[in-house]
Amino acid sequence: MSPSARAYLSKSLDVMEKHSLLRHEVDWADVRSKAYLRARGARNAADTYGAIELALRSLGDGHSVFWEPDEAKDRLGASAGEFDGPEGRSLKSGVGYVSLPGVQGSQEAYDRYVRQGRSAVAKADETGACGWVVDLRSDTGGNMWPMLAVVGPILGEGEVGAFVDADGGRTVWSIRHSSPYLDGESAGWGGGRPLARSGPPVAVLTGKRTASAGEAVVVAFRGRPDTRFFGERTSGVPTANEAYRLSDGAVLVLTGAKDADRTGRAYDAPIPPDVEIVKDPRPVARHRDEVLQAAENWLLEQAACRRA
């Protein structure tokens, strides 16, 4: 390897060794040996990318990834128009419904996501929803904070979760004035509009596509009173990633912590629902949403929604 290529690869490995969630379980001498062997003959940074990806796979967290410079630019510099925004509506039963897709991109994208999501929640709450469905089945991840800014009024005030690192250190997520905070620092966007009815029952919908930041939202609802989960197991990466930009614009997206719920339970595997419902694959069931129906039925049995 050229000195510059070796320095680039060494820096990448140093970041992994310092910040990886499973750093205490990795044989770093072996990882470095194999990475240097893979990068033998490298003349520049790009020639080491394969070695970096090999090292990331050896970490065993199933979530860390490497973005080459062009991909990093596309993912982190996406325009505000390149995502499907949150949607909300009031169901005929008097239940509020909000769906959260994943979001990854620029600050402009996050700001627009929060505006659209908060507006959707407010619209669904116009008649004072007796309970809520929070649909995370299409939440493939990205940035969890805009998502929590949207559902903050539904989550309720106080501590809702935490990151737990390899040494057991906790960084707390909380909701204040319907907006998210990390260890007491605002995640942005200011206070949200409270619900017409505080502390409502909530049904959370999950599926195989619910991943990463989407799973963090699932975790934030775990342990919440009057909350039940419907659908299928989540993707299985309820862990926190941090982006580390390298000298050529490439980015290491490194898993550094597990998500933990408000009871202290940490997660690093698929999260099962309370009520498992697998979509009926038959054509006759194409337009039926058994998961939503089950969730709505449960909500209507709760005291807040029960009709006299």
Backbone bond lengths (Angstrom), bond angles and torsions (degrees), N, CA, C in turn:
res aa  C-N    CA-C-N  psi(-1)  N-CA   C-N-CA  omega(-1)  CA-C   N-CA-C  phi
1 M - - - 1.461 - - 1.519 110.26 -
2 S 1.324 113.92 148.97 1.459 118.45 172.24 1.530 108.45 -73.04
3 P 1.326 119.26 157.63 1.467 120.70 178.40 1.531 112.65 -56.85
4 S 1.324 117.44 -38.36 1.480 119.35 -178.44 1.519 111.28 -68.95
5 A 1.329 117.53 -39.98 1.468 120.70 178.37 1.527 110.49 -65.99
6 R 1.344 116.85 -41.66 1.458 120.26 178.96 1.530 111.04 -63.74
7 A 1.330 116.28 -41.40 1.466 119.98 179.68 1.533 111.04 -63.35
8 Y 1.334 115.75 -40.53 1.470 121.09 -179.84 1.529 110.15 -64.07
9 L 1.318 116.96 -48.10 1.464 120.96 -179.88 1.522 110.88 -65.34
10 S 1.320 116.71 -41.68 1.465 120.34 179.83 1.524 111.44 -61.50
11 K 1.343 116.72 -41.77 1.464 121.20 177.66 1.530 110.63 -61.11
12 S 1.328 117.60 -42.73 1.459 121.71 179.69 1.527 110.84 -62.22
13 L 1.316 116.55 -43.38 1.462 120.90 179.62 1.529 111.47 -67.53
14 D 1.321 116.16 -35.15 1.465 120.12 177.01 1.528 111.09 -62.14
15 V 1.336 116.27 -42.18 1.465 120.69 178.80 1.530 109.83 -62.23
16 M 1.334 116.78 -44.55 1.459 120.22 178.66 1.523 111.28 -60.12
17 E 1.323 116.63 -47.16 1.461 120.65 -176.18 1.532 111.76 -65.38
18 K 1.312 116.90 -31.93 1.461 120.45 -178.45 1.519 113.25 -80.63
19 H 1.343 117.33 -34.21 1.465 119.89 -168.25 1.523 115.76 -116.07
20 S 1.323 119.65 -10.19 1.463 120.96 -175.72 1.527 112.25 -63.39
21 L 1.320 115.29 139.19 1.459 121.19 177.69 1.526 111.86 -57.23
22 L 1.318 117.50 -39.49 1.468 122.19 -175.99 1.525 111.97 -101.23
23 R 1.334 116.09 26.72 1.463 119.76 -173.52 1.535 113.30 -60.39
24 H 1.328 117.13 -29.49 1.461 119.58 -178.97 1.532 112.54 -78.01
25 E 1.315 117.11 -8.77 1.461 121.08 -177.94 1.532 112.51 -107.00
26 V 1.315 117.18 0.75 1.461 122.08 -174.42 1.531 110.79 -101.18
27 D 1.325 115.98 137.85 1.468 121.73 172.65 1.525 107.17 -84.27
28 W 1.327 116.71 93.80 1.456 120.63 -171.74 1.519 112.82 -69.23
29 A 1.322 117.44 -31.63 1.465 119.22 176.81 1.522 110.54 -62.07
30 D 1.339 116.19 -40.05 1.460 120.83 179.16 1.526 110.50 -69.28
31 V 1.341 116.86 -42.47 1.467 120.89 178.95 1.529 110.48 -59.96
32 R 1.312 116.82 -46.44 1.460 120.23 -179.33 1.529 111.42 -65.28
33 S 1.319 116.29 -41.93 1.463 119.87 -179.66 1.525 111.20 -59.61
34 K 1.335 116.20 -46.18 1.456 120.55 -179.03 1.524 111.65 -69.12
35 A 1.339 117.07 -36.60 1.467 120.21 179.14 1.531 110.62 -65.96
36 Y 1.335 117.02 -44.48 1.466 119.75 179.65 1.527 111.18 -65.39
37 L 1.330 115.93 -35.73 1.466 119.27 177.49 1.524 109.96 -65.43
38 R 1.335 116.12 -42.88 1.469 120.93 -179.76 1.521 111.13 -63.35
39 A 1.338 117.21 -32.51 1.471 121.23 -176.34 1.527 112.57 -94.94
40 R 1.314 117.79 11.98 1.455 120.69 -178.34 1.540 110.58 -56.04
41 G 1.308 116.49 130.16 1.458 121.53 -179.51 1.519 113.99 88.51
42 A 1.322 117.88 -1.18 1.467 120.69 -179.24 1.523 110.56 -61.70
43 R 1.331 115.81 135.66 1.467 121.01 -179.78 1.528 112.29 -107.22
44 N 1.325 116.63 -22.35 1.465 119.88 -178.33 1.519 109.74 -145.22
45 A 1.323 116.75 178.79 1.463 121.86 -176.75 1.531 111.85 -57.95
46 A 1.336 116.08 -44.66 1.464 119.73 -176.57 1.524 111.60 -60.60
47 D 1.313 117.39 -29.64 1.465 120.23 -179.92 1.528 112.78 -69.76
48 T 1.329 117.37 -12.44 1.470 120.63 -179.31 1.531 113.00 -99.08
49 Y 1.333 117.02 -2.52 1.462 119.14 -174.82 1.530 112.07 -58.20
50 G 1.326 117.32 -41.30 1.455 120.14 179.74 1.514 112.01 -61.96
51 A 1.325 116.85 -38.08 1.463 121.06 178.13 1.530 110.99 -67.30
52 I 1.331 117.21 -37.98 1.464 120.97 178.43 1.527 110.40 -64.94
53 E 1.335 116.67 -43.69 1.465 120.45 178.78 1.524 110.97 -64.27
54 L 1.329 117.34 -37.79 1.460 121.24 176.31 1.527 110.39 -61.58
55 A 1.312 117.21 -44.18 1.462 121.17 179.36 1.527 111.37 -64.40
56 L 1.334 116.92 -41.11 1.467 120.00 179.23 1.527 111.10 -61.63
57 R 1.323 116.43 -41.80 1.467 119.63 179.67 1.530 111.07 -63.04
58 S 1.313 116.55 -32.54 1.461 120.15 -178.15 1.527 112.87 -71.92
59 L 1.344 117.58 -12.55 1.460 120.52 -179.57 1.521 111.96 -69.72
60 G 1.320 116.95 -28.97 1.454 120.93 173.92 1.509 116.54 79.52
61 D 1.347 118.13 12.00 1.467 118.43 -179.26 1.524 112.54 -89.06
62 G 1.349 117.90 -14.30 1.458 121.60 177.02 1.514 115.04 70.77
63 H 1.336 117.30 11.32 1.461 119.66 -173.29 1.537 112.65 -133.07
64 S 1.326 116.89 -29.45 1.464 120.13 -179.39 1.534 110.71 -65.85
65 V 1.337 116.17 141.93 1.462 120.65 179.15 1.521 109.84 -141.73
66 F 1.331 114.97 167.02 1.460 121.80 177.67 1.525 108.77 -123.34
67 W 1.335 116.07 129.94 1.457 120.99 176.89 1.519 109.01 -111.58
68 E 1.320 116.28 122.37 1.454 120.06 172.93 1.533 109.39 -66.48
69 P 1.317 119.04 163.43 1.474 120.66 -172.09 1.523 115.28 -51.92
70 D 1.330 118.41 -44.73 1.466 119.86 -178.76 1.523 111.32 -66.14
71 E 1.332 116.88 -40.68 1.466 120.03 179.19 1.526 110.55 -66.96
72 A 1.330 116.70 -40.98 1.460 120.14 178.29 1.529 110.80 -60.36
73 K 1.321 116.29 -41.60 1.466 120.66 178.94 1.521 110.91 -63.22
74 D 1.337 116.50 -42.20 1.462 120.64 179.68 1.525 111.21 -65.04
75 R 1.327 116.43 -43.30 1.466 120.29 -174.87 1.524 112.96 -75.19
76 L 1.306 116.61 -39.98 1.459 120.19 -174.61 1.515 113.49 -95.02
77 G 1.328 117.01 -9.66 1.453 119.61 179.51 1.507 112.60 -117.20
78 A 1.338 116.57 19.78 1.462 120.46 -177.43 1.522 110.66 -61.23
79 S 1.322 116.04 145.21 1.455 120.21 179.50 1.515 110.11 -75.17
80 A 1.326 115.07 164.01 1.462 120.50 -175.76 1.512 112.56 -67.24
81 G 1.315 118.29 -15.01 1.460 119.86 -176.35 1.509 114.76 -90.77
82 E 1.334 118.37 3.72 1.450 120.52 -170.59 1.524 113.82 -102.58
83 F 1.332 117.45 36.87 1.460 119.26 175.44 1.526 109.13 -147.34
84 D 1.324 114.90 157.94 1.458 120.76 172.27 1.519 107.48 -87.92
85 G 1.311 116.88 122.49 1.457 120.19 -175.45 1.517 113.47 -78.65
86 P 1.317 116.05 165.78 1.464 120.75 175.05 1.523 110.61 -60.18
87 E 1.316 115.56 149.84 1.466 121.41 178.07 1.517 109.42 -127.30
88 G 1.309 116.02 147.40 1.456 120.70 178.82 1.510 111.31 -143.45
89 R 1.310 114.97 151.50 1.458 120.23 175.48 1.518 109.55 -160.94
90 S 1.306 115.54 163.95 1.456 121.34 175.22 1.525 108.16 -100.62
91 L 1.334 116.41 122.63 1.458 120.30 178.71 1.531 109.89 -75.95
92 K 1.319 116.36 158.14 1.470 121.00 -176.16 1.522 112.35 -59.30
93 S 1.316 115.70 -25.63 1.465 120.75 -178.13 1.524 112.66 -75.95
94 G 1.329 117.43 -8.03 1.465 120.45 -176.22 1.509 113.27 95.50
95 V 1.328 116.40 5.97 1.459 122.34 178.45 1.531 109.41 -91.07
96 G 1.312 117.26 139.39 1.453 121.68 175.23 1.521 110.24 -85.55
97 Y 1.327 116.74 148.26 1.465 121.81 -178.69 1.516 109.07 -134.75
98 V 1.338 116.35 131.89 1.457 121.16 174.04 1.524 108.63 -139.14
99 S 1.328 116.12 135.08 1.464 121.34 176.60 1.519 108.95 -114.27
100 L 1.326 115.68 136.92 1.456 121.13 179.36 1.522 110.11 -116.05
101 P 1.324 118.33 117.99 1.466 121.10 170.41 1.519 109.37 -85.37
102 G 1.321 117.04 172.12 1.449 120.47 173.45 1.518 110.64 -73.01
103 V 1.339 116.50 160.52 1.460 120.65 175.92 1.525 109.31 -149.20
104 Q 1.331 115.72 130.95 1.457 122.45 177.44 1.517 107.73 -145.80
105 G 1.315 118.40 128.22 1.459 119.15 179.22 1.509 112.64 165.54
106 S 1.303 115.14 -138.40 1.461 122.03 -175.57 1.524 110.82 -88.46
107 Q 1.337 115.73 168.89 1.462 120.26 174.68 1.524 110.20 -60.63
108 E 1.321 116.32 -34.07 1.473 120.80 177.25 1.525 110.31 -60.17
109 A 1.344 116.27 -40.72 1.459 120.58 178.71 1.523 110.39 -64.80
110 Y 1.322 116.70 -43.43 1.467 120.13 -179.05 1.527 111.30 -65.15
111 D 1.317 116.50 -40.75 1.468 119.94 179.28 1.528 110.85 -62.84
112 R 1.315 115.27 -42.35 1.466 118.65 -179.89 1.532 110.55 -67.24
113 Y 1.318 116.49 -39.71 1.469 121.36 178.46 1.536 110.11 -58.64
114 V 1.334 116.08 -45.55 1.458 119.71 -178.74 1.521 110.99 -66.31
115 R 1.327 117.36 -43.89 1.473 119.81 178.40 1.512 110.93 -58.98
116 Q 1.337 115.82 -47.74 1.457 120.05 -177.99 1.526 110.94 -66.05
117 G 1.327 116.79 -41.59 1.459 120.73 -178.82 1.511 113.03 -67.40
118 R 1.328 116.67 -43.90 1.461 119.38 179.46 1.523 110.98 -65.13
119 S 1.317 116.10 -36.85 1.462 120.03 176.76 1.528 110.39 -64.66
120 A 1.342 116.86 -39.50 1.463 121.00 179.45 1.520 111.16 -64.64
121 V 1.328 117.15 -41.88 1.468 120.83 178.47 1.526 110.19 -65.46
122 A 1.328 116.64 -44.41 1.459 120.13 -179.76 1.525 111.21 -62.22
123 K 1.325 116.64 -40.26 1.463 120.41 179.21 1.520 111.19 -64.69
124 A 1.331 116.09 -42.23 1.465 119.99 179.80 1.525 111.47 -68.09
125 D 1.335 116.42 -22.31 1.466 121.13 -176.60 1.525 112.96 -96.58
126 E 1.329 116.76 5.06 1.461 120.04 -175.39 1.515 113.30 -57.00
127 T 1.333 116.31 -34.16 1.470 119.49 -178.86 1.524 111.75 -97.93
128 G 1.347 116.97 10.70 1.461 120.20 178.45 1.516 112.24 75.03
129 A 1.322 117.12 66.64 1.467 122.40 -176.51 1.527 110.79 -53.25
130 C 1.326 115.81 134.32 1.468 120.53 -179.33 1.521 111.19 -79.08
131 G 1.324 117.51 -22.84 1.451 123.41 179.67 1.514 108.34 -160.94
132 W 1.347 116.42 173.26 1.461 119.83 -173.79 1.514 112.75 -135.18
133 V 1.330 114.78 143.08 1.459 122.74 166.16 1.523 107.05 -105.43
134 V 1.332 116.41 123.87 1.471 121.78 174.75 1.521 106.51 -110.58
135 D 1.323 116.22 108.87 1.466 122.51 -173.33 1.531 110.26 -95.73
136 L 1.331 115.50 109.79 1.468 121.77 -178.47 1.524 112.00 -110.61
137 R 1.310 117.71 15.93 1.462 120.74 -175.18 1.530 112.76 -67.62
138 S 1.323 117.64 -22.29 1.466 121.16 178.59 1.525 111.69 -109.39
139 D 1.327 116.15 14.29 1.456 120.00 -178.67 1.525 109.35 -88.37
140 T 1.331 115.72 90.16 1.460 122.22 -174.95 1.525 112.78 -84.02
141 G 1.331 118.15 1.56 1.448 120.62 174.43 1.504 114.65 110.95
142 G 1.337 115.01 -161.00 1.464 121.59 -176.01 1.512 109.96 120.35
143 N 1.309 116.30 -112.98 1.459 122.76 -179.42 1.524 109.02 -113.16
144 M 1.331 117.11 119.74 1.462 121.23 -175.45 1.524 113.80 -73.52
145 W 1.343 117.40 -24.45 1.463 119.26 -170.74 1.522 114.01 -68.97
146 P 1.338 120.21 -41.55 1.467 118.03 173.63 1.533 111.79 -60.42
147 M 1.331 116.62 -35.53 1.466 120.39 179.26 1.526 110.81 -63.98
148 L 1.348 116.34 -45.69 1.465 119.45 179.33 1.531 111.04 -67.54
149 A 1.331 117.29 -29.49 1.465 119.96 177.21 1.529 111.13 -66.43
150 V 1.334 116.15 -29.98 1.466 120.56 178.94 1.530 110.91 -76.93
151 V 1.327 117.38 -46.24 1.473 120.26 -174.64 1.523 112.97 -93.93
152 G 1.334 117.68 5.20 1.457 120.70 179.02 1.519 114.16 -50.90
153 P 1.348 118.95 -45.42 1.464 119.16 179.50 1.528 112.69 -61.93
154 I 1.336 117.23 -30.47 1.463 121.69 -179.05 1.529 110.36 -80.18
155 L 1.323 116.93 -38.59 1.467 121.03 177.57 1.518 111.34 -61.06
156 G 1.327 116.98 -42.34 1.451 120.91 -176.43 1.514 111.82 95.87
157 E 1.319 116.16 168.05 1.455 122.19 -173.55 1.524 112.80 -78.73
158 G 1.347 115.24 151.48 1.454 120.57 174.68 1.514 113.07 109.54
159 E 1.328 115.49 -172.46 1.463 121.58 -178.94 1.521 110.00 -70.03
160 V 1.343 115.90 132.40 1.467 120.04 -178.62 1.529 112.75 -123.47
161 G 1.331 117.53 -4.40 1.455 119.19 179.45 1.510 111.46 168.51
162 A 1.342 115.59 -170.81 1.463 120.30 -178.75 1.515 110.23 -166.36
163 F 1.333 115.33 159.31 1.457 122.12 164.97 1.525 107.39 -93.74
164 V 1.331 116.32 138.83 1.458 121.23 176.33 1.524 108.13 -123.30
165 D 1.343 117.07 118.98 1.456 120.18 -175.24 1.528 112.19 -88.87
166 A 1.324 115.89 -175.40 1.465 121.16 -174.54 1.517 113.21 -63.49
167 D 1.328 116.95 -23.02 1.465 120.89 -179.33 1.523 112.34 -100.55
168 G 1.331 116.50 8.84 1.458 120.59 179.61 1.509 115.00 85.58
169 G 1.324 117.85 4.07 1.456 120.67 177.52 1.520 111.88 -68.29
170 R 1.337 116.68 139.03 1.463 121.82 -177.18 1.525 111.00 -112.97
171 T 1.329 115.75 136.46 1.453 123.45 172.82 1.518 106.28 -121.27
172 V 1.330 116.62 115.43 1.464 121.93 -166.10 1.520 112.58 -86.63
173 W 1.361 115.64 137.25 1.458 122.40 169.58 1.525 107.00 -97.77
174 S 1.300 117.51 136.68 1.458 119.81 175.74 1.525 109.86 -144.51
175 I 1.318 114.02 164.92 1.464 121.67 176.73 1.514 108.39 -116.84
176 R 1.327 116.31 125.56 1.460 122.45 175.05 1.518 108.08 -130.26
177 H 1.308 115.51 130.00 1.469 120.00 -179.10 1.527 110.07 51.36
178 S 1.337 115.52 40.61 1.469 123.82 175.75 1.525 113.74 68.35
179 S 1.339 117.89 16.52 1.457 121.23 -177.77 1.535 109.76 -129.29
180 P 1.349 118.74 150.06 1.456 120.72 -174.24 1.524 114.41 -82.02
181 Y 1.337 114.21 147.88 1.462 122.57 175.87 1.521 108.84 -132.82
182 L 1.344 116.14 148.27 1.457 122.46 175.54 1.515 108.04 -118.57
183 D 1.333 116.23 112.96 1.462 122.04 -176.79 1.527 111.90 50.18
184 G 1.319 115.95 42.58 1.458 121.45 176.24 1.507 115.66 85.78
185 E 1.349 117.63 -5.71 1.456 121.14 179.31 1.524 109.98 -101.95
186 S 1.326 116.42 131.89 1.462 120.45 -178.68 1.520 111.35 -62.36
187 A 1.324 115.97 137.15 1.462 121.07 175.15 1.518 111.59 -81.24
188 G 1.333 116.68 -3.03 1.455 121.56 178.55 1.518 112.29 112.77
189 W 1.341 115.96 172.32 1.465 125.09 171.47 1.518 114.92 80.24
190 G 1.311 119.62 -2.54 1.453 120.57 174.80 1.516 112.93 66.93
191 G 1.306 115.64 -177.53 1.458 120.88 -176.93 1.514 112.32 -67.58
192 G 1.337 115.15 147.03 1.453 121.21 177.00 1.520 111.29 -98.16
193 R 1.303 114.82 171.91 1.466 120.37 179.67 1.524 109.75 -84.27
194 P 1.343 118.64 123.87 1.465 119.71 -179.97 1.523 112.10 -68.05
195 L 1.328 115.76 158.55 1.461 120.73 177.66 1.521 111.08 -71.96
196 A 1.316 115.38 155.40 1.462 120.14 176.04 1.516 110.76 -62.92
197 R 1.352 116.30 -34.68 1.469 121.35 177.79 1.527 107.87 -121.35
198 S 1.313 116.48 117.46 1.465 119.71 -177.32 1.531 110.84 -80.49
199 G 1.335 115.20 154.13 1.458 121.79 175.73 1.514 115.39 60.90
200 P 1.328 119.68 42.21 1.470 120.62 -177.50 1.525 111.52 -75.40
201 P 1.331 118.05 160.38 1.468 120.02 170.39 1.530 109.10 -67.82
202 V 1.333 115.56 146.96 1.470 120.65 -176.11 1.520 109.84 -133.69
203 A 1.333 115.92 133.04 1.458 122.65 171.86 1.524 107.65 -109.13
204 V 1.329 116.58 123.48 1.469 122.12 -178.72 1.521 108.70 -105.93
205 L 1.338 116.37 127.80 1.465 121.73 -178.64 1.525 109.25 -101.80
206 T 1.333 116.78 129.21 1.461 121.23 -179.37 1.525 110.34 -130.48
207 G 1.332 114.98 162.38 1.458 120.30 178.89 1.515 110.67 -157.91
208 K 1.315 115.77 -174.77 1.464 121.27 -176.70 1.523 112.32 -65.36
209 R 1.333 117.38 -24.54 1.468 120.48 -179.30 1.529 111.98 -86.50
210 T 1.317 118.48 -8.47 1.460 121.78 177.79 1.523 108.02 -70.96
211 A 1.327 117.30 110.51 1.463 119.67 -169.56 1.526 112.16 -140.87
212 S 1.329 115.05 153.04 1.462 123.18 168.19 1.537 111.48 54.35
213 A 1.325 117.99 -113.03 1.461 120.18 179.71 1.527 111.23 -61.50
214 G 1.337 116.83 -31.80 1.460 119.61 174.68 1.519 111.26 -62.63
215 E 1.331 116.04 -38.52 1.457 119.95 176.93 1.532 111.52 -70.07
216 A 1.331 116.82 -29.52 1.464 119.59 174.77 1.530 110.76 -62.54
217 V 1.331 116.97 -37.49 1.466 120.25 176.85 1.530 109.85 -67.08
218 V 1.341 116.81 -39.53 1.466 120.19 174.37 1.517 109.70 -56.74
219 V 1.334 116.47 -48.74 1.463 121.86 -178.78 1.527 110.94 -60.19
220 A 1.335 117.35 -38.08 1.465 120.99 179.43 1.524 111.77 -61.99
221 F 1.321 117.15 -29.12 1.469 120.52 177.92 1.522 112.52 -87.09
222 R 1.337 118.36 -16.49 1.460 120.80 -179.90 1.532 109.02 -66.22
223 G 1.319 115.85 134.37 1.455 120.57 -178.92 1.515 113.91 85.01
224 R 1.335 117.67 -4.98 1.460 120.37 176.63 1.523 109.02 -73.75
225 P 1.333 118.19 136.66 1.475 119.52 177.65 1.522 111.59 -60.43
226 D 1.327 116.05 151.14 1.469 122.61 175.11 1.520 112.15 53.83
227 T 1.324 115.90 44.90 1.460 121.71 -178.69 1.522 109.29 -131.78
228 R 1.337 116.19 135.64 1.458 120.78 -178.43 1.532 108.30 -138.70
229 F 1.337 115.88 148.15 1.461 121.96 -173.46 1.529 110.16 -113.97
230 F 1.346 115.50 135.68 1.464 122.15 -174.42 1.525 109.71 -130.95
231 G 1.339 116.34 147.46 1.460 120.63 174.08 1.507 112.49 121.23
232 E 1.337 116.36 -131.37 1.456 122.32 -178.32 1.523 110.59 -123.33
233 R 1.328 114.97 167.76 1.458 120.55 176.62 1.527 110.82 -58.46
234 T 1.324 115.10 149.81 1.462 120.21 178.34 1.529 110.44 -77.02
235 S 1.320 115.58 175.88 1.466 122.39 -175.23 1.525 113.43 -60.14
236 G 1.328 117.58 -39.39 1.457 119.84 176.62 1.511 116.19 113.21
237 V 1.355 117.78 19.32 1.468 120.09 176.50 1.540 110.64 -127.87
238 P 1.349 116.69 60.17 1.467 120.05 178.42 1.527 110.62 -80.27
239 T 1.318 115.10 59.60 1.458 122.74 -176.36 1.518 109.41 -132.08
240 A 1.328 115.63 158.54 1.463 120.88 -173.26 1.512 111.41 -98.54
241 N 1.323 116.04 131.09 1.457 122.01 176.78 1.515 111.20 -106.86
242 E 1.337 115.22 145.17 1.451 122.06 175.21 1.520 107.91 -123.17
243 A 1.329 116.89 137.71 1.461 121.41 -179.24 1.525 110.23 -92.55
244 Y 1.327 116.11 128.56 1.469 122.29 177.32 1.526 108.16 -119.40
245 R 1.321 115.65 113.39 1.464 120.75 -176.90 1.521 110.37 -82.32
246 L 1.324 116.04 132.14 1.454 121.94 179.54 1.535 110.61 -95.17
247 S 1.325 116.41 172.98 1.456 121.01 -168.93 1.523 114.38 -64.02
248 D 1.344 117.99 -24.73 1.467 120.46 -178.68 1.520 112.77 -98.93
249 G 1.336 117.14 8.12 1.466 120.99 -179.96 1.504 114.27 95.86
250 A 1.334 118.32 -7.98 1.466 120.85 173.43 1.529 108.92 -69.04
251 V 1.324 116.20 160.42 1.462 120.31 -176.03 1.525 110.29 -133.05
252 L 1.328 115.21 130.31 1.470 121.99 168.06 1.520 107.40 -89.71
253 V 1.318 117.22 119.65 1.459 121.30 175.39 1.521 105.43 -103.29
254 L 1.327 115.27 102.31 1.454 121.44 -165.64 1.525 111.73 -111.50
255 T 1.328 116.30 130.17 1.458 121.50 176.74 1.519 109.41 -74.54
256 G 1.334 116.50 122.08 1.452 120.53 -175.59 1.512 115.74 -123.69
257 A 1.347 117.94 -6.76 1.461 119.26 -177.09 1.523 110.54 -159.36
258 K 1.330 115.22 157.16 1.456 122.05 171.22 1.522 108.31 -91.50
259 D 1.327 115.93 153.92 1.457 121.16 170.66 1.522 108.51 -84.93
260 A 1.326 116.77 139.20 1.458 121.57 177.33 1.521 109.34 -128.35
261 D 1.329 116.33 144.00 1.465 119.03 -179.38 1.533 110.67 -86.56
262 R 1.317 115.15 -178.87 1.464 120.45 -173.90 1.533 112.49 -67.51
263 T 1.323 117.71 -15.73 1.476 120.78 176.59 1.517 111.85 -87.23
264 G 1.349 117.30 -8.33 1.456 121.54 -178.52 1.511 114.33 100.16
265 R 1.315 118.52 -5.91 1.457 120.87 180.00 1.525 109.99 -72.73
266 A 1.348 116.09 128.77 1.467 121.51 179.77 1.519 110.43 -98.76
267 Y 1.336 115.71 152.29 1.465 122.02 -174.60 1.527 110.18 -127.41
268 D 1.339 115.72 140.26 1.464 120.43 173.04 1.525 111.04 -150.39
269 A 1.339 116.04 26.18 1.466 122.37 -177.17 1.529 108.23 -150.17
270 P 1.351 117.69 171.46 1.466 119.18 178.22 1.529 111.77 -53.19
271 I 1.320 116.15 139.24 1.463 121.69 -178.61 1.528 108.37 -100.28
272 P 1.336 117.44 116.76 1.465 119.61 -178.71 1.528 111.78 -78.21
273 P 1.325 117.66 150.04 1.465 120.57 175.11 1.535 110.42 -79.79
274 D 1.316 116.16 167.64 1.467 120.06 172.55 1.526 109.97 -72.68
275 V 1.324 115.94 -37.31 1.463 121.86 -179.48 1.516 107.77 -122.69
276 E 1.332 116.66 108.99 1.462 120.23 -177.69 1.521 110.41 -86.14
277 I 1.320 115.40 125.76 1.464 121.82 179.41 1.524 107.51 -135.89
278 V 1.317 116.34 115.81 1.451 121.77 179.17 1.523 108.64 -96.16
279 K 1.308 116.82 134.05 1.457 122.07 -178.57 1.521 111.52 -57.89
280 D 1.316 116.26 130.24 1.461 122.65 176.52 1.532 108.29 -68.47
281 P 1.345 118.84 117.56 1.468 121.13 -174.91 1.525 114.42 -77.36
282 R 1.316 118.28 -8.72 1.471 120.41 -175.84 1.534 111.39 -68.11
283 P 1.329 117.26 144.04 1.467 120.69 179.56 1.526 113.21 -54.94
284 V 1.327 116.68 -33.52 1.459 119.77 -178.21 1.520 111.85 -64.12
285 A 1.338 116.46 -21.85 1.466 120.87 -177.93 1.523 112.97 -100.21
286 R 1.327 116.52 8.15 1.463 121.08 -173.16 1.518 112.60 -55.96
287 H 1.315 116.82 -39.03 1.459 120.36 -174.86 1.530 113.00 -99.90
288 R 1.321 116.40 9.29 1.462 120.40 177.14 1.529 109.48 -96.71
289 D 1.313 116.29 140.38 1.465 120.83 176.42 1.520 107.49 -118.26
290 E 1.333 114.83 86.76 1.464 120.25 -176.46 1.521 112.02 -64.40
291 V 1.308 117.08 -31.59 1.463 120.58 -178.99 1.524 110.56 -67.87
292 L 1.319 116.23 -48.45 1.464 120.16 178.54 1.518 110.72 -62.58
293 Q 1.334 117.16 -40.85 1.459 120.25 -179.33 1.526 111.47 -63.08
294 A 1.329 116.75 -43.21 1.463 120.36 178.86 1.523 111.00 -63.93
295 A 1.331 115.87 -40.63 1.461 119.91 179.24 1.525 110.98 -64.24
296 E 1.335 116.30 -43.99 1.465 120.20 -179.93 1.525 110.45 -65.00
297 N 1.314 117.40 -40.64 1.469 120.79 178.63 1.526 110.79 -60.61
298 W 1.343 116.36 -42.65 1.462 119.45 179.00 1.523 110.95 -63.69
299 L 1.329 116.93 -43.94 1.448 119.91 179.78 1.521 112.24 -59.88
300 L 1.322 116.04 -38.87 1.469 119.62 -178.37 1.523 112.76 -71.44
301 E 1.335 116.05 -11.77 1.469 120.25 174.52 1.516 112.70 -88.70
302 Q 1.334 116.53 -11.49 1.456 120.10 -179.41 1.515 111.12 -80.20
303 A 1.341 115.21 152.57 1.456 120.11 -172.75 1.525 112.56 -56.85
304 A 1.335 117.64 -36.61 1.465 120.38 -177.01 1.522 112.64 -66.32
305 C 1.341 116.81 -25.88 1.457 121.13 -176.34 1.514 113.82 -110.75
306 R 1.324 116.62 -8.19 1.465 119.93 -176.20 1.519 109.91 -67.59
307 R 1.320 114.50 130.37 1.458 119.70 -179.09 1.525 109.78 -91.35
308 A 1.298 114.59 139.96 1.470 119.80 -178.66 1.508 110.47 -66.27
